[in-house]
Amino acid sequence: MKEHVKILVADDEAMMRNLLLKILEIEGYKVTLASSATEALEKLRIEKFDLLVSDVKMPGMNGFELLTKVKSEWPDMAVIVMTGYGDAYTVKEALTKGADEYLSKPFKSHEVSLIIERAYWRLLSARNKSTADQPVSYNS
């Protein structure tokens, strides 16, 4: 199942991108990397992803701006915001702007796996619910 989940990771730090790539690929996910919010948006417009993992602090467009654009253009995409500043204000702002989960740096690999899985299952549940809410057509 995980091999069908496509995750886009946006972070300006190469070391963090590569760390997340290794953690998520070991878990069996398909992972694509972006070194900026702008690059992430370009990739999102070309390819469909299930989840976006984005750092908050990036030069140019920051993670909050990216989150706002993603939720506007792809409202059913799960977004996980990473912050090295795990303060309550940053987390509250991320969740208020539509983030599905947050990840505080530094983190352990099992925390990443748990948060990704939780966000994905919530997304899947919401998709199934919206499909179930559709009227059934009994045309013969």
C-alpha positions as CSV (number, residue, x, y, z in Angstrom):
1,M,0.0,0.0,0.0
2,K,2.8,2.5,0.9
3,E,4.4,2.1,-2.5
4,H,1.4,3.8,-4.0
5,V,1.7,6.9,-1.7
6,K,3.5,9.8,-3.3
7,I,5.2,12.3,-1.0
8,L,6.8,15.6,-1.9
9,V,9.4,16.9,0.5
10,A,10.2,20.7,0.4
11,D,13.1,21.9,2.4
12,D,16.0,24.3,1.5
13,E,18.5,22.2,3.5
14,A,19.9,19.3,1.5
15,M,20.8,17.3,4.5
16,M,17.2,17.4,5.8
17,R,15.8,16.5,2.4
18,N,18.1,13.5,2.1
19,L,17.4,12.4,5.6
20,L,13.6,12.4,5.0
21,L,14.2,10.7,1.6
22,K,16.0,7.8,3.3
23,I,13.5,7.5,6.2
24,L,10.5,7.5,3.8
25,E,12.0,5.3,1.2
26,I,12.8,2.7,3.8
27,E,9.2,2.8,4.8
28,G,8.3,2.1,1.2
29,Y,6.9,5.5,0.1
30,K,7.6,7.1,-3.3
31,V,9.4,10.4,-2.5
32,T,10.2,13.4,-4.6
33,L,12.4,16.3,-3.3
34,A,12.1,20.1,-3.8
35,S,14.7,22.5,-2.5
36,S,12.3,25.5,-2.3
37,A,8.6,26.3,-2.1
38,T,8.7,27.5,-5.6
39,E,10.2,24.3,-6.9
40,A,7.6,22.4,-4.9
41,L,4.7,24.3,-6.6
42,E,6.2,23.5,-10.0
43,K,6.4,19.8,-9.2
44,L,2.8,19.9,-7.8
45,R,1.5,21.4,-11.1
46,I,3.2,18.6,-13.1
47,E,2.6,15.5,-10.9
48,K,-0.1,14.4,-8.4
49,F,1.1,13.8,-4.8
50,D,-0.8,12.5,-1.8
51,L,1.2,14.4,0.8
52,L,3.5,17.4,1.1
53,V,6.1,17.7,3.9
54,S,7.3,21.2,4.0
55,D,9.7,23.2,6.2
56,V,8.4,26.5,7.6
57,K,11.6,28.5,7.3
58,M,12.7,28.7,3.7
59,P,14.1,31.6,1.7
60,G,11.8,33.3,-0.7
61,M,8.3,31.8,-0.3
62,N,8.1,30.3,3.2
63,G,6.3,27.1,4.3
64,F,3.2,29.0,5.5
65,E,2.8,30.6,2.1
66,L,3.3,27.3,0.4
67,L,0.7,25.7,2.7
68,T,-1.8,28.4,1.8
69,K,-1.3,27.9,-1.9
70,V,-1.4,24.1,-1.7
71,K,-4.6,24.1,0.3
72,S,-6.1,26.6,-2.1
73,E,-5.2,24.6,-5.3
74,W,-5.2,21.1,-3.9
75,P,-7.5,21.1,-0.9
76,D,-7.6,17.3,-0.6
77,M,-3.8,17.0,-0.3
78,A,-2.4,16.3,3.2
79,V,0.2,18.8,4.3
80,I,2.7,18.2,7.1
81,V,4.6,21.3,8.3
82,M,8.1,20.9,9.8
83,T,9.4,23.4,12.2
84,G,12.7,23.7,14.1
85,Y,10.9,26.2,16.3
86,G,8.4,23.8,17.9
87,D,6.8,26.7,19.8
88,A,3.1,26.8,20.4
89,Y,2.6,29.9,18.2
90,T,4.2,28.3,15.1
91,V,2.3,25.0,15.5
92,K,-1.0,26.9,16.1
93,E,-0.4,29.0,13.0
94,A,0.4,26.0,10.9
95,L,-2.8,24.1,12.0
96,T,-4.9,27.3,11.6
97,K,-3.7,27.7,8.0
98,G,-4.7,24.1,7.2
99,A,-1.8,21.9,8.0
100,D,-2.9,18.3,8.7
101,E,0.1,17.5,11.0
102,Y,3.3,19.1,12.2
103,L,6.7,17.7,12.8
104,S,9.2,19.4,15.2
105,K,12.9,19.3,14.4
106,P,14.9,17.5,15.5
107,F,12.9,14.3,15.2
108,K,13.4,10.6,15.3
109,S,12.7,8.4,12.2
110,H,9.8,6.6,13.9
111,E,8.1,9.9,14.6
112,V,8.3,10.8,10.9
113,S,6.8,7.4,10.0
114,L,4.0,7.8,12.5
115,I,3.0,11.3,11.5
116,I,3.1,10.4,7.8
117,E,1.0,7.4,8.3
118,R,-1.5,9.2,10.5
119,A,-1.9,12.0,7.9
120,Y,-2.2,9.6,5.1
121,W,-4.9,7.5,6.8
122,R,-6.8,10.7,7.7
123,L,-6.6,11.8,4.1
124,L,-7.8,8.3,2.9
125,S,-10.7,8.3,5.3
126,A,-11.8,11.8,4.2
127,R,-11.6,10.7,0.5
128,N,-13.7,7.6,1.3
129,K,-16.2,9.6,3.2
130,S,-16.7,12.1,0.4
131,T,-17.1,9.2,-2.1
132,A,-19.6,7.6,0.3
133,D,-21.6,10.8,0.5
134,Q,-22.2,10.9,-3.2
135,P,-25.7,10.1,-4.3
136,V,-26.1,6.6,-5.7
137,S,-27.5,6.5,-9.3
138,Y,-30.0,3.7,-10.0
139,N,-30.3,4.3,-13.7
140,S,-31.1,1.1,-15.6
